[in-house]
Amino acid sequence: MTGEATVRERLTALTAEVEALSRGAAGDRRPVELDQHSVGRLSQQDSLALGRFTADDGGRAAPAAPL
């Protein structure tokens, strides 16, 4: 077998391996869906914890306290 044939066979084998790995990881490349509701709740909880929201202002942000 010539050196060129050996290289071709190796490249063909590597190509098949890469394609198989790519097919196996296809699900990992799907877009991620972000649940906007949970993100909003967490942001509100963070704001409450930081004292930026008060119960009597209807959810509007209170002025930030000086540092």
KAHURA-V964779 format. One record per pair of residues at least 24 apart in sequence whose ideal C-beta (glycine too) atoms are under 7 Angstrom apart, sorted by sequence separation. I is the first residue (numbers start at 0). J is the second residue. If there is no record, write none. Layout:
i: <I I>
j: <J J>
//
This chain:
none
//
